[in-house]
Amino acid sequence: MNLFDSSSVIVLCGEKKLDKLLEGWTINMAYYELGNAVWKQFSIHKKITKSEAEKVLDTLAEAFKRLKKPKNEDAWKL
């Protein structure tokens, strides 16, 4: 079992390795961390435009939705 944090999700999406990513798991907190990472690139670092940020965030959110996540009551069983 692979457990991916937000950084791993970003890297694997960027490398277009979605098959590997979608075989794994993540935690719900990663959703917020993904949003924060995109926000930083747009608002603080000025590396991407608002349009690019929205597109990246949509892509990451879609990937996140497809990842397996533990239910709250199962979190300690991982």
Order of alpha helices (4+ residues) and beta strands (2+ residues): alpha-alpha-alpha-alpha
